C-alpha cells in the first residue's frame, strides 16, 4: 500500500457538517446514508469507507474510485462533491472515519425495473439509454473503463438525469501499440452482464466491454429482469451462445487465441437469435437492431457509444422525452446506492443528428413475477 493510500485526509471537512437522516444502502466498501448539509440544506449521499478492518491504511478500491471521480465531471456521471472525515473515537477504534460525499439520486434503474407499477414509454426508454451512452462516450473518451455496468449502478435523479455510479472497479486504459498488450484483470463485471471476451479470459480489452453491459441493460428495459442469468462462467457463455449464436472463428476470427475457448464445452451450431428472442418484449425494430449491435460477440465489431448515439433508434418518433413526469409518480426506489460486496470469484437539443462531444457475481434484487428472463 502506498504512502498516499495511508494519509489521514487532514484538510477534509468534518462530517459533522452534515446531518445524517437515514441509511439508504450498502456500498462496495461501506454504508451509504442520506444526509443534509446543515448550512445549505442540500441533500447528499454519505458513503462511509469501512476502515476498521484495513491493515494497510486506506482501501485501494476507495482510493481508485476517488481518483477517477475527481477527474470525471459530466452530467451523466455521479458527482463526488467532497471527502469528509470523522474524528477518531472509541467507536471507530480511534482510527477515524472517511466519508465520500455524493450528490443524492432518488432512484436506481434496478429499483425502477423491479417495480411493476413503473411503466416506461418508448420515449422514456430512449432518454435513459441516450444518457447512459452519453456517459459512456464521455468516460471512454477520457480513457476510463467502468467495468461494472449493470442496472443497479445506473442512478437517476428526481429531475430525470441519469448518472453512472460505482466506479470501484473502474480503471484507466490505454490503446496499445503494435507488439504491445495490456494485462488487465478479467475478473470484473457482474457475471450476468459480463461480455464473452472476459468470460474467455481476455486481458487486453477496452470500451467494448462496457457496451456489452449497456446492451444487456437496454434489453432489460423491456424484459424487466436480467436477460442471461448464469451461475458459472461456462453457463453464462452457454446462454450467450443460445442468444447470440455459437462462438466460432467464422463470427469471431481471433477467438481461437483463448485457451478457455478450447476448454469450455460450448453449444455448436446455434443461430443468432437476439432479435427473434426479444421481439416478444421489444416491439420497436430500431430498438431491436441497436440491442443486436450492442450484443455482438466479436468485441472489435461491437458498436461503440459514438455510433450507438447516432443510431436511428434515437432519431425516429417518438424522440427521447423528459422523465420528470413519470418519476414524480414514484417515491425513492433505491435498492443500493452503489453495488453490494462482490464474491471474490466469480439531452438531446432540437432534432439534430449529433450528440454532445464534450459532454464476482452479485445477487440481483427480486423482480415482479409477471416479467421473465430470456433464459
C-alpha positions as CSV (number, residue, x, y, z in Angstrom):
1,X,0.0,0.0,0.0
2,X,1.4,3.4,-1.0
3,X,2.1,6.2,1.5
4,X,-0.6,8.2,-0.3
5,X,-3.2,5.5,0.5
6,X,-2.5,5.8,4.2
7,X,-3.0,9.6,4.5
8,X,-5.5,10.8,7.2
9,X,-7.0,13.5,4.9
10,X,-6.2,16.2,7.5
11,X,-7.6,19.0,5.2
12,X,-11.0,17.5,4.8
13,X,-14.1,18.9,6.4
14,X,-15.6,17.3,9.5
15,X,-18.5,15.1,8.5
16,X,-20.4,16.7,11.3
17,X,-21.3,19.5,8.8
18,X,-23.9,17.0,7.5
19,X,-27.0,15.8,9.4
20,X,-27.4,12.1,8.9
21,X,-31.0,11.2,8.1
22,X,-31.3,7.6,7.2
23,X,-29.3,4.6,5.8
24,X,-30.1,4.1,2.1
25,X,-27.8,1.3,1.1
26,X,-24.7,-0.8,1.4
27,X,-21.8,0.2,-0.9
28,X,-18.9,-1.8,-2.3
29,X,-16.7,-0.7,0.7
30,X,-19.1,0.9,3.2
31,X,-22.6,2.1,4.3
32,X,-24.4,4.9,2.5
33,X,-26.6,7.4,4.2
34,X,-28.9,10.2,3.1
35,X,-27.8,13.4,4.8
36,X,-28.3,17.1,4.7
37,X,-25.8,19.9,4.7
38,X,-26.6,21.8,7.9
39,X,-25.6,25.1,6.3
40,X,-27.0,25.0,2.8
41,X,-29.8,22.5,3.3
42,X,-28.6,20.4,0.3
43,X,-29.3,16.7,0.5
44,X,-26.4,14.4,-0.3
45,X,-25.4,10.7,0.0
46,X,-22.7,10.0,2.5
47,X,-20.7,6.9,1.7
48,X,-18.7,5.7,4.7
49,X,-15.5,4.0,3.9
50,X,-15.0,1.0,6.2
51,X,-11.6,1.4,7.8
52,X,-11.8,-0.9,10.9
53,X,-10.7,-4.0,9.1
54,X,-8.0,-2.4,7.0
55,X,-4.5,-3.4,8.0
56,X,-2.6,-1.3,5.4
57,X,-4.3,2.0,5.5
58,X,-6.9,3.4,3.1
59,X,-8.7,0.8,0.9
60,X,-7.2,0.7,-2.6
61,X,-10.7,0.3,-4.2
62,X,-11.9,3.5,-2.5
63,X,-8.7,5.3,-3.4
64,X,-9.1,4.3,-7.1
65,X,-12.7,5.5,-7.2
66,X,-11.9,8.8,-5.6
67,X,-9.0,9.4,-8.1
68,X,-11.2,8.6,-11.1
69,X,-14.3,10.5,-10.0
70,X,-12.2,13.6,-9.3
71,X,-11.2,13.7,-12.9
72,X,-14.6,12.9,-14.4
73,X,-17.1,15.8,-14.4
74,X,-20.1,15.2,-16.6
75,X,-23.9,15.4,-16.2
76,X,-24.2,11.6,-16.7
77,X,-21.6,10.7,-14.1
78,X,-22.4,10.8,-10.4
79,X,-20.7,13.8,-8.8
80,X,-18.2,13.3,-5.9
81,X,-18.7,16.6,-4.0
82,X,-16.0,16.2,-1.4
83,X,-14.3,13.9,1.1
84,X,-15.1,14.3,4.8
85,X,-13.6,12.8,7.9
86,X,-14.8,11.9,11.4
87,X,-12.5,12.3,14.3
88,X,-11.1,9.2,15.9
89,X,-13.3,7.8,18.7
90,X,-13.7,4.6,20.6
91,X,-16.4,3.6,18.1
92,X,-14.0,3.5,15.2
93,X,-11.1,2.1,17.2
94,X,-9.5,5.5,17.2
95,X,-8.7,5.3,13.5
96,X,-11.2,7.9,12.4
97,X,-13.7,7.5,9.5
98,X,-13.7,8.7,5.9
99,X,-16.8,9.7,4.0
100,X,-17.3,10.2,0.3
101,X,-20.0,12.9,-0.3
102,X,-22.0,12.3,-3.4
103,X,-24.9,14.2,-5.0
104,X,-28.2,12.5,-3.9
105,X,-30.1,10.4,-6.5
106,X,-33.6,9.3,-5.7
107,X,-33.7,6.2,-7.9
108,X,-31.6,3.5,-9.3
109,X,-32.6,1.7,-12.5
110,X,-32.8,-1.7,-10.8
111,X,-35.3,-0.4,-8.3
112,X,-37.5,1.1,-11.0
113,X,-37.4,-2.0,-13.2
114,X,-38.4,-4.2,-10.3
115,X,-41.5,-2.1,-9.6
116,X,-44.4,-3.4,-11.7
117,X,-46.2,-0.1,-11.3
118,X,-43.4,1.8,-13.1
119,X,-44.3,1.9,-16.8
120,X,-41.8,3.3,-19.3
121,X,-42.9,4.8,-22.6
122,X,-40.7,4.2,-25.6
123,X,-39.6,7.9,-25.5
124,X,-38.6,7.5,-21.8
125,X,-36.5,4.4,-22.6
126,X,-34.8,6.3,-25.4
127,X,-34.0,9.1,-22.9
128,X,-32.5,6.7,-20.4
129,X,-30.4,4.8,-23.0
130,X,-29.3,8.1,-24.6
131,X,-28.0,9.5,-21.3
132,X,-26.3,6.1,-20.5
133,X,-24.5,6.1,-23.8
134,X,-23.5,9.8,-23.4
135,X,-22.0,8.9,-20.0
136,X,-20.0,6.0,-21.6
137,X,-18.9,8.2,-24.5
138,X,-17.5,10.7,-22.0
139,X,-15.7,8.3,-19.8
140,X,-14.3,6.3,-22.7
141,X,-13.0,9.5,-24.4
142,X,-11.3,10.2,-21.1
143,X,-9.7,6.8,-21.2
144,X,-11.7,5.3,-18.3
145,X,-13.4,1.9,-18.3
146,X,-16.4,1.4,-15.9
147,X,-16.1,-2.4,-15.7
148,X,-19.3,-2.9,-13.7
149,X,-22.2,-1.9,-16.0
150,X,-25.5,-3.2,-14.6
151,X,-28.9,-1.7,-13.8
152,X,-28.1,-1.3,-10.1
153,X,-25.2,1.0,-10.9
154,X,-27.4,3.4,-13.0
155,X,-28.8,6.1,-10.8
156,X,-31.5,8.6,-11.8
157,X,-32.2,11.9,-10.1
158,X,-35.8,13.1,-9.3
159,X,-35.4,15.5,-12.3
160,X,-34.7,12.6,-14.6
161,X,-30.9,12.9,-15.0
162,X,-29.1,9.6,-15.3
163,X,-25.8,9.1,-13.5
164,X,-23.3,6.3,-14.0
165,X,-22.2,5.2,-10.5
166,X,-20.0,2.9,-8.6
167,X,-16.5,3.4,-10.1
168,X,-15.0,1.0,-7.5
169,X,-13.9,-1.4,-10.3
170,X,-13.2,1.3,-12.9
171,X,-9.7,1.9,-14.2
172,X,-7.8,3.9,-16.8
173,X,-6.9,2.2,-20.0
174,X,-4.6,2.8,-22.9
175,X,-4.6,1.9,-26.6
176,X,-1.7,-0.4,-27.3
177,X,0.9,0.0,-30.0
178,X,1.8,-2.8,-32.4
179,X,3.5,-5.6,-30.5
180,X,2.3,-4.4,-27.1
181,X,-0.6,-5.8,-25.0
182,X,-2.4,-4.7,-21.9
183,X,-2.7,-7.1,-19.0
184,X,-5.9,-6.1,-17.1
185,X,-7.8,-8.4,-14.8
186,X,-10.7,-10.2,-16.5
187,X,-12.3,-10.8,-13.1
188,X,-14.6,-7.8,-13.4
189,X,-18.2,-7.0,-14.4
190,X,-21.1,-8.8,-12.6
191,X,-21.5,-12.2,-14.3
192,X,-24.9,-11.6,-15.9
193,X,-23.5,-8.5,-17.6
194,X,-20.1,-9.8,-18.4
195,X,-19.1,-9.9,-22.1
196,X,-17.9,-13.1,-23.8
197,X,-14.3,-11.9,-24.2
198,X,-13.9,-11.6,-20.5
199,X,-15.5,-15.0,-19.9
200,X,-13.0,-16.5,-22.3
201,X,-10.1,-14.9,-20.4
202,X,-9.3,-11.7,-22.4
203,X,-7.0,-9.3,-20.5
204,X,-6.2,-6.8,-23.3
205,X,-9.7,-5.2,-23.6
206,X,-11.2,-1.7,-24.0
207,X,-14.5,0.2,-24.0
208,X,-16.4,-2.6,-25.8
209,X,-16.8,-4.4,-22.5
210,X,-19.0,-1.6,-21.2
211,X,-21.0,-1.5,-24.4
212,X,-22.0,-5.2,-23.9
213,X,-23.3,-4.3,-20.4
214,X,-25.2,-1.4,-22.0
215,X,-26.8,-3.9,-24.4
216,X,-27.9,-6.1,-21.5
217,X,-29.3,-3.1,-19.7
218,X,-31.2,-1.9,-22.8
219,X,-32.9,-5.3,-23.2
220,X,-33.7,-5.3,-19.6
221,X,-35.7,-2.1,-20.0
222,X,-38.3,-4.3,-21.7
223,X,-37.8,-7.7,-20.0
224,X,-37.6,-6.1,-16.6
225,X,-35.2,-8.7,-15.5
226,X,-31.5,-9.6,-16.5
227,X,-31.7,-11.5,-19.8
228,X,-29.0,-14.0,-19.1
229,X,-28.6,-15.3,-15.5
230,X,-25.9,-17.9,-15.5
231,X,-24.4,-19.1,-12.2
232,X,-21.0,-20.0,-13.6
233,X,-18.8,-18.6,-16.4
234,X,-19.5,-21.7,-18.6
235,X,-23.3,-21.4,-18.0
236,X,-23.2,-17.7,-18.8
237,X,-21.3,-18.5,-22.1
238,X,-23.8,-21.1,-22.9
239,X,-26.7,-18.6,-22.5
240,X,-24.7,-16.1,-24.7
241,X,-24.3,-18.7,-27.4
242,X,-28.0,-19.6,-27.3
243,X,-28.9,-15.9,-27.7
244,X,-26.1,-14.5,-29.9
245,X,-25.1,-17.7,-31.8
246,X,-22.3,-20.1,-31.4
247,X,-18.9,-18.7,-30.8
248,X,-16.6,-19.7,-33.7
249,X,-13.7,-18.3,-35.8
250,X,-16.3,-17.6,-38.6
251,X,-18.1,-15.0,-36.5
252,X,-15.1,-14.1,-34.3
253,X,-11.8,-14.5,-36.2
254,X,-9.5,-14.2,-33.2
255,X,-11.4,-16.3,-30.7
256,X,-9.1,-19.3,-31.1
257,X,-6.4,-17.4,-29.2
258,X,-8.2,-18.0,-25.9
259,X,-7.3,-21.2,-24.1
260,X,-10.8,-21.2,-22.5
261,X,-12.4,-21.4,-25.9
262,X,-11.0,-24.8,-26.3
263,X,-11.6,-25.8,-22.7
264,X,-15.2,-24.9,-22.4
265,X,-17.8,-27.1,-23.9
266,X,-19.9,-24.5,-25.8
267,X,-23.1,-25.1,-27.9
268,X,-22.3,-25.8,-31.6
269,X,-24.5,-24.8,-34.5
270,X,-26.6,-22.3,-32.6
271,X,-28.0,-19.5,-34.7
272,X,-28.0,-15.8,-33.7
273,X,-31.5,-15.1,-32.2
274,X,-31.2,-11.8,-30.5
275,X,-34.0,-10.1,-32.4
276,X,-36.1,-13.3,-32.5
277,X,-35.9,-13.9,-28.8
278,X,-36.5,-10.3,-27.8
279,X,-39.3,-9.3,-30.3
280,X,-41.9,-10.6,-27.9
281,X,-40.9,-7.8,-25.5
282,X,-39.4,-5.2,-27.8
283,X,-41.8,-4.0,-30.5
284,X,-39.6,-1.3,-31.9
285,X,-37.5,-2.5,-34.8
286,X,-34.8,0.2,-34.3
287,X,-34.5,-0.9,-30.6
288,X,-34.0,-4.5,-31.6
289,X,-31.4,-3.5,-34.1
290,X,-29.4,-1.4,-31.6
291,X,-29.6,-4.2,-28.9
292,X,-28.3,-6.6,-31.6
293,X,-25.4,-4.4,-32.4
294,X,-24.5,-3.9,-28.7
295,X,-24.6,-7.7,-28.0
296,X,-22.2,-8.5,-30.8
297,X,-19.8,-11.4,-30.0
298,X,-16.6,-10.1,-31.6
299,X,-15.7,-7.0,-29.5
300,X,-13.9,-5.5,-32.5
301,X,-17.2,-5.3,-34.4
302,X,-19.4,-4.4,-31.4
303,X,-20.9,-0.9,-31.8
304,X,-19.3,1.9,-29.8
305,X,-21.0,4.6,-27.9
306,X,-20.4,7.2,-30.6
307,X,-22.1,5.2,-33.3
308,X,-24.8,3.9,-30.9
309,X,-25.8,7.5,-30.1
310,X,-26.2,8.2,-33.8
311,X,-28.4,5.0,-34.4
312,X,-31.8,5.5,-35.9
313,X,-33.4,4.4,-32.6
314,X,-32.7,7.9,-31.1
315,X,-33.7,9.9,-34.2
316,X,-37.1,8.5,-35.1
317,X,-40.5,9.2,-33.4
318,X,-41.1,9.1,-30.6
319,X,-38.0,11.1,-29.7
320,X,-36.3,10.8,-26.3
321,X,-38.5,12.6,-23.8
322,X,-38.3,14.0,-20.3
323,X,-38.5,11.6,-17.4
324,X,-39.8,14.0,-14.7
325,X,-43.5,13.2,-15.2
326,X,-43.0,9.5,-14.8
327,X,-40.6,9.8,-11.8
328,X,-42.9,12.2,-9.9
329,X,-45.4,9.4,-9.5
330,X,-42.9,7.2,-7.6
331,X,-41.1,7.5,-4.4
332,X,-37.4,6.7,-3.9
333,X,-36.6,3.4,-5.4
334,X,-33.1,2.7,-4.2
335,X,-32.0,-0.9,-3.7
336,X,-28.5,0.2,-3.4
337,X,-26.7,3.5,-3.9
338,X,-23.7,1.6,-5.0
339,X,-23.0,-2.0,-5.7
340,X,-23.1,-4.6,-2.9
341,X,-20.0,-6.6,-1.9
342,X,-18.9,-8.9,-4.7
343,X,-18.0,-12.6,-4.4
344,X,-14.3,-13.0,-4.9
345,X,-14.6,-15.4,-7.8
346,X,-16.9,-15.2,-9.9
347,X,-30.1,15.7,-23.8
348,X,-30.9,15.9,-26.9
349,X,-31.4,19.6,-28.1
350,X,-33.6,20.1,-31.2
351,X,-33.8,17.3,-33.8
352,X,-30.1,17.5,-34.9
353,X,-28.3,14.3,-35.7
354,X,-25.4,14.5,-33.3
355,X,-24.6,14.1,-29.6
356,X,-22.6,16.3,-27.3
357,X,-18.9,15.9,-28.0
358,X,-17.9,17.4,-24.7
359,X,-20.1,16.4,-22.9
360,X,-17.8,-12.0,-8.9
361,X,-21.5,-12.5,-9.2
362,X,-23.9,-10.4,-7.2
363,X,-27.4,-11.4,-6.3
364,X,-30.0,-9.3,-8.2
365,X,-33.0,-7.8,-6.5
366,X,-36.2,-9.8,-6.8
367,X,-38.3,-8.8,-9.8
368,X,-42.0,-8.9,-10.4
369,X,-43.2,-12.4,-11.3
370,X,-45.2,-11.0,-14.3
371,X,-41.9,-10.4,-16.0
372,X,-39.5,-13.1,-17.1
373,X,-35.9,-13.5,-18.3
374,X,-34.9,-14.7,-21.7
375,X,-33.3,-17.9,-20.3
